[in-house]
Amino acid sequence: MRLFLFLSVLSISILFEVVNGADELTFSSLVDKVCAKADEKAINLKPKLSFVRSISINTDKIRTRLTALVTKFVDEKRINEILDKVPANTTAMDVNNAQRFLRTEFNRFKKKQSEKVDIIDRIWSEVTIKPPKRDWMFSCWFREWLQDPTDEMHMNRVKNNTKFMSSEYENLFKKFNNELIEAEKIKSNIDTFIGLAKTSFDKLFKSAKPEEVINDVKPLMNRIYNNERELIKKLEAIECAVKEYNARRMIWVDFLVDLRATLTSPRRSGLFVVTSLLGDLCKGSKNKKLE
C-alpha cells in the first residue's frame, strides 16, 4: 500500500515537472523530433510524415475557404431603408404585415451567419490543435522517449507503416475536402438567390409596388434560409471530419514515439510508463552519486 502511494505521489510530481517545464509542443515540432531521432539511424522519415503535421499543407487556404462560407446580404442601414419603403399594413402572398415579415427574415438570416461563424471557429480550432497538454501519459512518455537511445527496430517499423498511415490520411482528407466542396456549392446557390433578392429590393427605390416586391422576395428568402440550413449541416460534417483526423493522428503519434507498439495495439499501460520513468530516475540518481 505504501509503495502504491509512493508511486502515485512520484508519478504526479513527474507530471507537474513535465507540464510546467516542457516547451510548447506542436504536431509539426513533434514530427521534427521524431525525424531527427530516425536520422540517427540513417532512416529518412521527413518526407513521409508530412500528413501528421496538419490536415493540409496550406492551412491558410483552408481558413480562407471557410470564412468565405459566411454570407453577406444587406447591412443594417440598407435594412432600415428597405423597411421604410414597405408600409406595415402591406399584404402579399399570405403575408399580413410585410414589414414584420421582412424584419423576421433578416433576423433569422443574421442568426444563421452567427451559427456559421461559431462552427467555423470550432473547425479552425481543430485544424490548429496542438498535442493535449493534459495527456500526462503521453507527456511523460514523450519526454523520456526523447532522451532514450534511438530504437532502430522501432524506427524501421514506423518507416514500414508510413504508406498505410498515409493511405488512412488520404481517405480522411478526401472526406474533409469533399464536404468543403459541397459546402462551397451550396454557398454559390445562396449567393445566386441573394443576388436575385437584392435586385428585387432595389425595385422598391424605383417606384415598384411593395406587395409586388414581397411576392418576388418571399420564395427567394425561403430558398436562402433552406440553403443556409444545409450549409450549416455541411459545416458540422466538416467539423466531424477534422475531429476524426485528429483522433486518428493521435494514434499515429503514439505509434511514432512507441507509446503504442503497433497502430492497432492499445497504449502501453500506465504502470509500464511509471515503471519506465522510475527506472530512468533511479539511473539518474546513481549517475549523480558516481559523480
ChimeraX commands (.cxc) that place a marker at each C-alpha (Angstrom):
marker #1 position 0.00,0.00,0.00 radius 0.5
marker #1 position 2.83,2.37,0.92 radius 0.5
marker #1 position 4.59,1.51,-2.31 radius 0.5
marker #1 position 1.41,2.30,-4.27 radius 0.5
marker #1 position 1.10,5.69,-2.55 radius 0.5
marker #1 position 4.77,6.40,-3.20 radius 0.5
marker #1 position 4.37,5.58,-6.89 radius 0.5
marker #1 position 1.25,7.73,-7.11 radius 0.5
marker #1 position 2.88,10.74,-5.50 radius 0.5
marker #1 position 6.01,10.31,-7.57 radius 0.5
marker #1 position 4.10,9.99,-10.83 radius 0.5
marker #1 position 2.13,13.16,-10.01 radius 0.5
marker #1 position 5.35,15.05,-9.25 radius 0.5
marker #1 position 6.77,13.90,-12.59 radius 0.5
marker #1 position 3.58,15.06,-14.30 radius 0.5
marker #1 position 3.90,18.55,-12.83 radius 0.5
marker #1 position 7.54,18.67,-13.85 radius 0.5
marker #1 position 6.65,17.73,-17.42 radius 0.5
marker #1 position 3.69,20.08,-17.78 radius 0.5
marker #1 position 5.41,23.05,-16.16 radius 0.5
marker #1 position 8.85,22.54,-17.68 radius 0.5
marker #1 position 8.18,21.30,-21.20 radius 0.5
marker #1 position 8.37,23.57,-24.22 radius 0.5
marker #1 position 5.22,24.22,-26.22 radius 0.5
marker #1 position 4.78,21.19,-28.44 radius 0.5
marker #1 position 3.07,21.24,-31.83 radius 0.5
marker #1 position 2.44,18.32,-34.14 radius 0.5
marker #1 position 4.94,19.80,-36.57 radius 0.5
marker #1 position 7.70,20.13,-33.96 radius 0.5
marker #1 position 6.91,16.62,-32.73 radius 0.5
marker #1 position 7.38,15.23,-36.25 radius 0.5
marker #1 position 10.69,17.12,-36.48 radius 0.5
marker #1 position 11.90,15.46,-33.28 radius 0.5
marker #1 position 10.83,12.01,-34.49 radius 0.5
marker #1 position 12.62,12.54,-37.82 radius 0.5
marker #1 position 15.74,13.76,-36.03 radius 0.5
marker #1 position 15.88,10.58,-33.97 radius 0.5
marker #1 position 15.33,8.47,-37.09 radius 0.5
marker #1 position 18.19,10.32,-38.80 radius 0.5
marker #1 position 20.49,9.00,-36.07 radius 0.5
marker #1 position 19.97,5.55,-37.60 radius 0.5
marker #1 position 20.12,6.84,-41.20 radius 0.5
marker #1 position 16.35,6.36,-41.61 radius 0.5
marker #1 position 14.80,9.23,-43.57 radius 0.5
marker #1 position 11.23,9.81,-42.36 radius 0.5
marker #1 position 10.91,13.55,-43.03 radius 0.5
marker #1 position 9.22,13.37,-46.47 radius 0.5
marker #1 position 6.99,10.51,-45.32 radius 0.5
marker #1 position 5.27,12.11,-42.30 radius 0.5
marker #1 position 4.00,15.46,-43.59 radius 0.5
marker #1 position 0.39,14.28,-43.15 radius 0.5
marker #1 position 0.91,14.21,-39.37 radius 0.5
marker #1 position 1.83,17.90,-39.21 radius 0.5
marker #1 position -1.58,19.17,-40.33 radius 0.5
marker #1 position -4.67,18.08,-42.24 radius 0.5
marker #1 position -3.43,20.28,-45.13 radius 0.5
marker #1 position -0.09,21.74,-46.13 radius 0.5
marker #1 position -1.88,25.04,-46.76 radius 0.5
marker #1 position -3.95,25.82,-43.68 radius 0.5
marker #1 position -4.24,29.50,-44.67 radius 0.5
marker #1 position -6.13,28.44,-47.78 radius 0.5
marker #1 position -8.47,26.35,-45.64 radius 0.5
marker #1 position -9.09,29.37,-43.42 radius 0.5
marker #1 position -9.91,31.48,-46.48 radius 0.5
marker #1 position -12.28,28.85,-47.88 radius 0.5
marker #1 position -14.07,28.50,-44.55 radius 0.5
marker #1 position -14.54,32.22,-43.90 radius 0.5
marker #1 position -15.88,32.63,-47.47 radius 0.5
marker #1 position -18.85,30.48,-46.42 radius 0.5
marker #1 position -20.20,33.32,-44.27 radius 0.5
marker #1 position -22.74,35.16,-46.40 radius 0.5
marker #1 position -23.09,38.91,-46.87 radius 0.5
marker #1 position -26.55,40.21,-47.65 radius 0.5
marker #1 position -27.55,43.73,-46.60 radius 0.5
marker #1 position -26.27,45.84,-43.72 radius 0.5
marker #1 position -28.45,47.40,-41.02 radius 0.5
marker #1 position -28.61,50.73,-42.83 radius 0.5
marker #1 position -29.94,49.10,-46.00 radius 0.5
marker #1 position -32.43,47.02,-44.00 radius 0.5
marker #1 position -33.90,50.20,-42.47 radius 0.5
marker #1 position -34.08,51.82,-45.89 radius 0.5
marker #1 position -35.96,48.81,-47.27 radius 0.5
marker #1 position -38.37,48.73,-44.31 radius 0.5
marker #1 position -39.06,52.45,-44.72 radius 0.5
marker #1 position -40.26,51.69,-48.26 radius 0.5
marker #1 position -42.68,48.98,-47.07 radius 0.5
marker #1 position -45.74,50.14,-45.11 radius 0.5
marker #1 position -46.57,47.90,-42.13 radius 0.5
marker #1 position -50.05,47.16,-43.47 radius 0.5
marker #1 position -48.72,45.87,-46.82 radius 0.5
marker #1 position -50.13,42.40,-47.57 radius 0.5
marker #1 position -48.93,39.94,-50.17 radius 0.5
marker #1 position -48.63,36.16,-50.67 radius 0.5
marker #1 position -50.01,35.12,-47.25 radius 0.5
marker #1 position -48.10,37.94,-45.56 radius 0.5
marker #1 position -50.32,40.15,-43.39 radius 0.5
marker #1 position -47.59,42.53,-42.24 radius 0.5
marker #1 position -44.84,42.85,-44.82 radius 0.5
marker #1 position -42.61,44.99,-42.60 radius 0.5
marker #1 position -42.66,42.41,-39.78 radius 0.5
marker #1 position -42.14,39.61,-42.30 radius 0.5
marker #1 position -39.02,41.26,-43.74 radius 0.5
marker #1 position -37.54,42.05,-40.32 radius 0.5
marker #1 position -38.09,38.43,-39.26 radius 0.5
marker #1 position -36.40,37.17,-42.43 radius 0.5
marker #1 position -33.41,39.48,-41.99 radius 0.5
marker #1 position -33.05,38.48,-38.33 radius 0.5
marker #1 position -33.10,34.76,-38.98 radius 0.5
marker #1 position -30.58,35.27,-41.80 radius 0.5
marker #1 position -28.23,37.05,-39.37 radius 0.5
marker #1 position -28.74,34.28,-36.82 radius 0.5
marker #1 position -27.62,31.68,-39.38 radius 0.5
marker #1 position -24.47,33.69,-40.07 radius 0.5
marker #1 position -23.67,33.72,-36.34 radius 0.5
marker #1 position -24.18,29.95,-36.21 radius 0.5
marker #1 position -21.81,29.51,-39.15 radius 0.5
marker #1 position -19.15,31.73,-37.57 radius 0.5
marker #1 position -19.30,29.65,-34.36 radius 0.5
marker #1 position -18.89,26.37,-36.24 radius 0.5
marker #1 position -16.08,27.77,-38.42 radius 0.5
marker #1 position -14.25,28.91,-35.27 radius 0.5
marker #1 position -14.58,25.39,-33.86 radius 0.5
marker #1 position -13.31,23.87,-37.11 radius 0.5
marker #1 position -10.32,26.22,-37.11 radius 0.5
marker #1 position -9.55,25.26,-33.50 radius 0.5
marker #1 position -9.47,21.63,-34.61 radius 0.5
marker #1 position -7.29,22.43,-37.64 radius 0.5
marker #1 position -4.73,24.25,-35.48 radius 0.5
marker #1 position -4.93,21.99,-32.43 radius 0.5
marker #1 position -1.77,21.01,-30.53 radius 0.5
marker #1 position -0.96,17.76,-28.70 radius 0.5
marker #1 position -3.02,17.77,-25.48 radius 0.5
marker #1 position -1.07,19.16,-22.52 radius 0.5
marker #1 position -3.21,17.31,-20.01 radius 0.5
marker #1 position -2.43,13.91,-21.53 radius 0.5
marker #1 position 0.03,13.10,-18.74 radius 0.5
marker #1 position 0.85,9.64,-20.06 radius 0.5
marker #1 position 1.88,10.95,-23.47 radius 0.5
marker #1 position 3.75,13.94,-21.98 radius 0.5
marker #1 position 5.76,11.78,-19.58 radius 0.5
marker #1 position 6.45,9.11,-22.15 radius 0.5
marker #1 position 7.46,11.53,-24.88 radius 0.5
marker #1 position 9.93,13.36,-22.66 radius 0.5
marker #1 position 11.64,10.12,-21.68 radius 0.5
marker #1 position 11.48,8.74,-25.23 radius 0.5
marker #1 position 13.39,11.78,-26.49 radius 0.5
marker #1 position 16.18,11.12,-24.01 radius 0.5
marker #1 position 16.39,7.37,-24.66 radius 0.5
marker #1 position 18.73,5.94,-27.33 radius 0.5
marker #1 position 17.01,5.60,-30.69 radius 0.5
marker #1 position 15.43,2.20,-31.22 radius 0.5
marker #1 position 16.38,1.32,-34.79 radius 0.5
marker #1 position 13.94,-1.60,-34.93 radius 0.5
marker #1 position 11.05,0.66,-33.95 radius 0.5
marker #1 position 12.07,3.34,-36.46 radius 0.5
marker #1 position 12.06,0.73,-39.20 radius 0.5
marker #1 position 8.57,-0.32,-38.07 radius 0.5
marker #1 position 7.49,3.31,-38.45 radius 0.5
marker #1 position 9.09,3.51,-41.89 radius 0.5
marker #1 position 7.33,0.31,-42.99 radius 0.5
marker #1 position 3.96,1.67,-41.85 radius 0.5
marker #1 position 4.17,5.13,-43.40 radius 0.5
marker #1 position 2.33,4.04,-46.57 radius 0.5
marker #1 position -0.53,2.61,-44.52 radius 0.5
marker #1 position -0.78,5.74,-42.36 radius 0.5
marker #1 position -0.58,7.94,-45.44 radius 0.5
marker #1 position -3.39,5.95,-47.05 radius 0.5
marker #1 position -5.54,6.47,-43.94 radius 0.5
marker #1 position -4.80,10.17,-44.11 radius 0.5
marker #1 position -5.73,10.40,-47.80 radius 0.5
marker #1 position -9.15,8.89,-47.05 radius 0.5
marker #1 position -9.72,11.27,-44.14 radius 0.5
marker #1 position -8.61,14.32,-46.13 radius 0.5
marker #1 position -10.79,13.29,-49.07 radius 0.5
marker #1 position -13.79,13.14,-46.75 radius 0.5
marker #1 position -12.95,16.57,-45.31 radius 0.5
marker #1 position -12.33,18.19,-48.70 radius 0.5
marker #1 position -15.43,16.68,-50.32 radius 0.5
marker #1 position -17.62,18.12,-47.55 radius 0.5
marker #1 position -15.94,21.50,-48.01 radius 0.5
marker #1 position -16.51,21.40,-51.78 radius 0.5
marker #1 position -20.20,20.57,-51.21 radius 0.5
marker #1 position -20.45,23.46,-48.76 radius 0.5
marker #1 position -18.96,25.80,-51.36 radius 0.5
marker #1 position -21.54,24.65,-53.93 radius 0.5
marker #1 position -24.37,25.42,-51.52 radius 0.5
marker #1 position -22.82,28.82,-50.77 radius 0.5
marker #1 position -22.78,29.51,-54.52 radius 0.5
marker #1 position -26.54,28.78,-54.65 radius 0.5
marker #1 position -27.11,31.14,-51.72 radius 0.5
marker #1 position -25.16,33.89,-53.45 radius 0.5
marker #1 position -27.34,33.46,-56.55 radius 0.5
marker #1 position -30.59,33.77,-54.55 radius 0.5
marker #1 position -29.21,36.75,-52.61 radius 0.5
marker #1 position -28.35,38.48,-55.89 radius 0.5
marker #1 position -31.92,37.99,-57.10 radius 0.5
marker #1 position -33.35,39.21,-53.77 radius 0.5
marker #1 position -31.18,42.33,-53.85 radius 0.5
marker #1 position -32.40,43.06,-57.38 radius 0.5
marker #1 position -35.99,42.79,-56.16 radius 0.5
marker #1 position -35.35,45.06,-53.17 radius 0.5
marker #1 position -33.76,47.64,-55.48 radius 0.5
marker #1 position -37.14,47.88,-57.26 radius 0.5
marker #1 position -38.56,49.48,-54.10 radius 0.5
marker #1 position -36.46,52.53,-54.88 radius 0.5
marker #1 position -37.69,52.62,-58.46 radius 0.5
marker #1 position -41.43,53.13,-57.82 radius 0.5
marker #1 position -42.30,49.42,-57.67 radius 0.5
marker #1 position -45.26,48.46,-55.50 radius 0.5
marker #1 position -44.19,46.94,-52.14 radius 0.5
marker #1 position -46.57,43.99,-52.49 radius 0.5
marker #1 position -45.01,43.09,-55.86 radius 0.5
marker #1 position -41.55,43.10,-54.30 radius 0.5
marker #1 position -42.74,40.91,-51.41 radius 0.5
marker #1 position -44.24,38.45,-53.90 radius 0.5
marker #1 position -40.84,38.24,-55.61 radius 0.5
marker #1 position -38.76,38.12,-52.42 radius 0.5
marker #1 position -40.68,35.65,-50.25 radius 0.5
marker #1 position -39.80,32.47,-52.23 radius 0.5
marker #1 position -36.21,33.70,-52.57 radius 0.5
marker #1 position -35.89,34.23,-48.79 radius 0.5
marker #1 position -37.21,30.70,-48.23 radius 0.5
marker #1 position -34.61,29.29,-50.61 radius 0.5
marker #1 position -31.86,31.29,-48.93 radius 0.5
marker #1 position -32.90,30.08,-45.48 radius 0.5
marker #1 position -33.21,26.42,-46.54 radius 0.5
marker #1 position -29.80,26.52,-48.22 radius 0.5
marker #1 position -28.29,28.15,-45.13 radius 0.5
marker #1 position -29.57,25.23,-43.06 radius 0.5
marker #1 position -28.00,22.76,-45.49 radius 0.5
marker #1 position -24.75,24.71,-45.39 radius 0.5
marker #1 position -24.68,24.51,-41.59 radius 0.5
marker #1 position -25.12,20.74,-41.82 radius 0.5
marker #1 position -22.11,20.60,-44.16 radius 0.5
marker #1 position -20.05,22.70,-41.76 radius 0.5
marker #1 position -20.93,20.30,-38.96 radius 0.5
marker #1 position -19.83,17.42,-41.21 radius 0.5
marker #1 position -16.54,19.24,-41.88 radius 0.5
marker #1 position -16.03,19.64,-38.13 radius 0.5
marker #1 position -16.62,15.91,-37.63 radius 0.5
marker #1 position -14.15,15.09,-40.41 radius 0.5
marker #1 position -11.39,17.20,-38.81 radius 0.5
marker #1 position -12.08,15.66,-35.40 radius 0.5
marker #1 position -11.85,12.21,-36.95 radius 0.5
marker #1 position -8.49,13.13,-38.47 radius 0.5
marker #1 position -7.22,14.48,-35.13 radius 0.5
marker #1 position -8.29,11.34,-33.29 radius 0.5
marker #1 position -6.50,9.15,-35.81 radius 0.5
marker #1 position -3.47,11.47,-35.83 radius 0.5
marker #1 position -3.05,10.97,-32.08 radius 0.5
marker #1 position -2.87,7.21,-32.67 radius 0.5
marker #1 position -0.22,7.76,-35.37 radius 0.5
marker #1 position 1.75,9.96,-32.97 radius 0.5
marker #1 position 1.53,7.37,-30.18 radius 0.5
marker #1 position 2.95,4.84,-32.62 radius 0.5
marker #1 position 5.71,7.17,-33.81 radius 0.5
marker #1 position 7.06,7.51,-30.27 radius 0.5
marker #1 position 6.49,3.84,-29.41 radius 0.5
marker #1 position 3.73,4.50,-26.87 radius 0.5
marker #1 position 1.81,2.00,-28.98 radius 0.5
marker #1 position 3.78,-0.98,-30.22 radius 0.5
marker #1 position 1.66,-1.09,-33.39 radius 0.5
marker #1 position -1.04,1.03,-34.98 radius 0.5
marker #1 position -3.71,-1.38,-33.76 radius 0.5
marker #1 position -2.44,-2.06,-30.26 radius 0.5
marker #1 position -3.54,-0.07,-27.20 radius 0.5
marker #1 position -1.26,2.29,-25.38 radius 0.5
marker #1 position 1.27,0.76,-23.05 radius 0.5
marker #1 position -0.22,0.50,-19.56 radius 0.5
marker #1 position 0.12,3.32,-17.05 radius 0.5
marker #1 position 2.09,1.02,-14.77 radius 0.5
marker #1 position 4.54,0.31,-17.60 radius 0.5
marker #1 position 5.03,4.03,-18.18 radius 0.5
marker #1 position 5.54,4.83,-14.48 radius 0.5
marker #1 position 7.92,1.89,-14.08 radius 0.5
marker #1 position 9.96,3.10,-17.05 radius 0.5
marker #1 position 10.11,6.59,-15.60 radius 0.5
marker #1 position 11.13,5.28,-12.18 radius 0.5
marker #1 position 13.88,3.27,-13.84 radius 0.5
marker #1 position 15.18,6.38,-15.56 radius 0.5
marker #1 position 15.04,8.35,-12.31 radius 0.5
marker #1 position 16.96,5.65,-10.48 radius 0.5
marker #1 position 19.62,5.62,-13.21 radius 0.5
marker #1 position 19.89,9.39,-12.89 radius 0.5
marker #1 position 20.32,9.17,-9.12 radius 0.5
marker #1 position 23.05,6.51,-9.44 radius 0.5
marker #1 position 24.89,8.57,-12.03 radius 0.5
marker #1 position 24.82,11.60,-9.74 radius 0.5
marker #1 position 26.26,9.52,-6.85 radius 0.5
marker #1 position 29.04,8.21,-9.07 radius 0.5
marker #1 position 29.93,11.75,-9.99 radius 0.5
marker link #1:1,2 radius 0.2
marker link #1:2,3 radius 0.2
marker link #1:3,4 radius 0.2
marker link #1:4,5 radius 0.2
marker link #1:5,6 radius 0.2
marker link #1:6,7 radius 0.2
marker link #1:7,8 radius 0.2
marker link #1:8,9 radius 0.2
marker link #1:9,10 radius 0.2
marker link #1:10,11 radius 0.2
marker link #1:11,12 radius 0.2
marker link #1:12,13 radius 0.2
marker link #1:13,14 radius 0.2
marker link #1:14,15 radius 0.2
marker link #1:15,16 radius 0.2
marker link #1:16,17 radius 0.2
marker link #1:17,18 radius 0.2
marker link #1:18,19 radius 0.2
marker link #1:19,20 radius 0.2
marker link #1:20,21 radius 0.2
marker link #1:21,22 radius 0.2
marker link #1:22,23 radius 0.2
marker link #1:23,24 radius 0.2
marker link #1:24,25 radius 0.2
marker link #1:25,26 radius 0.2
marker link #1:26,27 radius 0.2
marker link #1:27,28 radius 0.2
marker link #1:28,29 radius 0.2
marker link #1:29,30 radius 0.2
marker link #1:30,31 radius 0.2
marker link #1:31,32 radius 0.2
marker link #1:32,33 radius 0.2
marker link #1:33,34 radius 0.2
marker link #1:34,35 radius 0.2
marker link #1:35,36 radius 0.2
marker link #1:36,37 radius 0.2
marker link #1:37,38 radius 0.2
marker link #1:38,39 radius 0.2
marker link #1:39,40 radius 0.2
marker link #1:40,41 radius 0.2
marker link #1:41,42 radius 0.2
marker link #1:42,43 radius 0.2
marker link #1:43,44 radius 0.2
marker link #1:44,45 radius 0.2
marker link #1:45,46 radius 0.2
marker link #1:46,47 radius 0.2
marker link #1:47,48 radius 0.2
marker link #1:48,49 radius 0.2
marker link #1:49,50 radius 0.2
marker link #1:50,51 radius 0.2
marker link #1:51,52 radius 0.2
marker link #1:52,53 radius 0.2
marker link #1:53,54 radius 0.2
marker link #1:54,55 radius 0.2
marker link #1:55,56 radius 0.2
marker link #1:56,57 radius 0.2
marker link #1:57,58 radius 0.2
marker link #1:58,59 radius 0.2
marker link #1:59,60 radius 0.2
marker link #1:60,61 radius 0.2
marker link #1:61,62 radius 0.2
marker link #1:62,63 radius 0.2
marker link #1:63,64 radius 0.2
marker link #1:64,65 radius 0.2
marker link #1:65,66 radius 0.2
marker link #1:66,67 radius 0.2
marker link #1:67,68 radius 0.2
marker link #1:68,69 radius 0.2
marker link #1:69,70 radius 0.2
marker link #1:70,71 radius 0.2
marker link #1:71,72 radius 0.2
marker link #1:72,73 radius 0.2
marker link #1:73,74 radius 0.2
marker link #1:74,75 radius 0.2
marker link #1:75,76 radius 0.2
marker link #1:76,77 radius 0.2
marker link #1:77,78 radius 0.2
marker link #1:78,79 radius 0.2
marker link #1:79,80 radius 0.2
marker link #1:80,81 radius 0.2
marker link #1:81,82 radius 0.2
marker link #1:82,83 radius 0.2
marker link #1:83,84 radius 0.2
marker link #1:84,85 radius 0.2
marker link #1:85,86 radius 0.2
marker link #1:86,87 radius 0.2
marker link #1:87,88 radius 0.2
marker link #1:88,89 radius 0.2
marker link #1:89,90 radius 0.2
marker link #1:90,91 radius 0.2
marker link #1:91,92 radius 0.2
marker link #1:92,93 radius 0.2
marker link #1:93,94 radius 0.2
marker link #1:94,95 radius 0.2
marker link #1:95,96 radius 0.2
marker link #1:96,97 radius 0.2
marker link #1:97,98 radius 0.2
marker link #1:98,99 radius 0.2
marker link #1:99,100 radius 0.2
marker link #1:100,101 radius 0.2
marker link #1:101,102 radius 0.2
marker link #1:102,103 radius 0.2
marker link #1:103,104 radius 0.2
marker link #1:104,105 radius 0.2
marker link #1:105,106 radius 0.2
marker link #1:106,107 radius 0.2
marker link #1:107,108 radius 0.2
marker link #1:108,109 radius 0.2
marker link #1:109,110 radius 0.2
marker link #1:110,111 radius 0.2
marker link #1:111,112 radius 0.2
marker link #1:112,113 radius 0.2
marker link #1:113,114 radius 0.2
marker link #1:114,115 radius 0.2
marker link #1:115,116 radius 0.2
marker link #1:116,117 radius 0.2
marker link #1:117,118 radius 0.2
marker link #1:118,119 radius 0.2
marker link #1:119,120 radius 0.2
marker link #1:120,121 radius 0.2
marker link #1:121,122 radius 0.2
marker link #1:122,123 radius 0.2
marker link #1:123,124 radius 0.2
marker link #1:124,125 radius 0.2
marker link #1:125,126 radius 0.2
marker link #1:126,127 radius 0.2
marker link #1:127,128 radius 0.2
marker link #1:128,129 radius 0.2
marker link #1:129,130 radius 0.2
marker link #1:130,131 radius 0.2
marker link #1:131,132 radius 0.2
marker link #1:132,133 radius 0.2
marker link #1:133,134 radius 0.2
marker link #1:134,135 radius 0.2
marker link #1:135,136 radius 0.2
marker link #1:136,137 radius 0.2
marker link #1:137,138 radius 0.2
marker link #1:138,139 radius 0.2
marker link #1:139,140 radius 0.2
marker link #1:140,141 radius 0.2
marker link #1:141,142 radius 0.2
marker link #1:142,143 radius 0.2
marker link #1:143,144 radius 0.2
marker link #1:144,145 radius 0.2
marker link #1:145,146 radius 0.2
marker link #1:146,147 radius 0.2
marker link #1:147,148 radius 0.2
marker link #1:148,149 radius 0.2
marker link #1:149,150 radius 0.2
marker link #1:150,151 radius 0.2
marker link #1:151,152 radius 0.2
marker link #1:152,153 radius 0.2
marker link #1:153,154 radius 0.2
marker link #1:154,155 radius 0.2
marker link #1:155,156 radius 0.2
marker link #1:156,157 radius 0.2
marker link #1:157,158 radius 0.2
marker link #1:158,159 radius 0.2
marker link #1:159,160 radius 0.2
marker link #1:160,161 radius 0.2
marker link #1:161,162 radius 0.2
marker link #1:162,163 radius 0.2
marker link #1:163,164 radius 0.2
marker link #1:164,165 radius 0.2
marker link #1:165,166 radius 0.2
marker link #1:166,167 radius 0.2
marker link #1:167,168 radius 0.2
marker link #1:168,169 radius 0.2
marker link #1:169,170 radius 0.2
marker link #1:170,171 radius 0.2
marker link #1:171,172 radius 0.2
marker link #1:172,173 radius 0.2
marker link #1:173,174 radius 0.2
marker link #1:174,175 radius 0.2
marker link #1:175,176 radius 0.2
marker link #1:176,177 radius 0.2
marker link #1:177,178 radius 0.2
marker link #1:178,179 radius 0.2
marker link #1:179,180 radius 0.2
marker link #1:180,181 radius 0.2
marker link #1:181,182 radius 0.2
marker link #1:182,183 radius 0.2
marker link #1:183,184 radius 0.2
marker link #1:184,185 radius 0.2
marker link #1:185,186 radius 0.2
marker link #1:186,187 radius 0.2
marker link #1:187,188 radius 0.2
marker link #1:188,189 radius 0.2
marker link #1:189,190 radius 0.2
marker link #1:190,191 radius 0.2
marker link #1:191,192 radius 0.2
marker link #1:192,193 radius 0.2
marker link #1:193,194 radius 0.2
marker link #1:194,195 radius 0.2
marker link #1:195,196 radius 0.2
marker link #1:196,197 radius 0.2
marker link #1:197,198 radius 0.2
marker link #1:198,199 radius 0.2
marker link #1:199,200 radius 0.2
marker link #1:200,201 radius 0.2
marker link #1:201,202 radius 0.2
marker link #1:202,203 radius 0.2
marker link #1:203,204 radius 0.2
marker link #1:204,205 radius 0.2
marker link #1:205,206 radius 0.2
marker link #1:206,207 radius 0.2
marker link #1:207,208 radius 0.2
marker link #1:208,209 radius 0.2
marker link #1:209,210 radius 0.2
marker link #1:210,211 radius 0.2
marker link #1:211,212 radius 0.2
marker link #1:212,213 radius 0.2
marker link #1:213,214 radius 0.2
marker link #1:214,215 radius 0.2
marker link #1:215,216 radius 0.2
marker link #1:216,217 radius 0.2
marker link #1:217,218 radius 0.2
marker link #1:218,219 radius 0.2
marker link #1:219,220 radius 0.2
marker link #1:220,221 radius 0.2
marker link #1:221,222 radius 0.2
marker link #1:222,223 radius 0.2
marker link #1:223,224 radius 0.2
marker link #1:224,225 radius 0.2
marker link #1:225,226 radius 0.2
marker link #1:226,227 radius 0.2
marker link #1:227,228 radius 0.2
marker link #1:228,229 radius 0.2
marker link #1:229,230 radius 0.2
marker link #1:230,231 radius 0.2
marker link #1:231,232 radius 0.2
marker link #1:232,233 radius 0.2
marker link #1:233,234 radius 0.2
marker link #1:234,235 radius 0.2
marker link #1:235,236 radius 0.2
marker link #1:236,237 radius 0.2
marker link #1:237,238 radius 0.2
marker link #1:238,239 radius 0.2
marker link #1:239,240 radius 0.2
marker link #1:240,241 radius 0.2
marker link #1:241,242 radius 0.2
marker link #1:242,243 radius 0.2
marker link #1:243,244 radius 0.2
marker link #1:244,245 radius 0.2
marker link #1:245,246 radius 0.2
marker link #1:246,247 radius 0.2
marker link #1:247,248 radius 0.2
marker link #1:248,249 radius 0.2
marker link #1:249,250 radius 0.2
marker link #1:250,251 radius 0.2
marker link #1:251,252 radius 0.2
marker link #1:252,253 radius 0.2
marker link #1:253,254 radius 0.2
marker link #1:254,255 radius 0.2
marker link #1:255,256 radius 0.2
marker link #1:256,257 radius 0.2
marker link #1:257,258 radius 0.2
marker link #1:258,259 radius 0.2
marker link #1:259,260 radius 0.2
marker link #1:260,261 radius 0.2
marker link #1:261,262 radius 0.2
marker link #1:262,263 radius 0.2
marker link #1:263,264 radius 0.2
marker link #1:264,265 radius 0.2
marker link #1:265,266 radius 0.2
marker link #1:266,267 radius 0.2
marker link #1:267,268 radius 0.2
marker link #1:268,269 radius 0.2
marker link #1:269,270 radius 0.2
marker link #1:270,271 radius 0.2
marker link #1:271,272 radius 0.2
marker link #1:272,273 radius 0.2
marker link #1:273,274 radius 0.2
marker link #1:274,275 radius 0.2
marker link #1:275,276 radius 0.2
marker link #1:276,277 radius 0.2
marker link #1:277,278 radius 0.2
marker link #1:278,279 radius 0.2
marker link #1:279,280 radius 0.2
marker link #1:280,281 radius 0.2
marker link #1:281,282 radius 0.2
marker link #1:282,283 radius 0.2
marker link #1:283,284 radius 0.2
marker link #1:284,285 radius 0.2
marker link #1:285,286 radius 0.2
marker link #1:286,287 radius 0.2
marker link #1:287,288 radius 0.2
marker link #1:288,289 radius 0.2
marker link #1:289,290 radius 0.2
marker link #1:290,291 radius 0.2
view
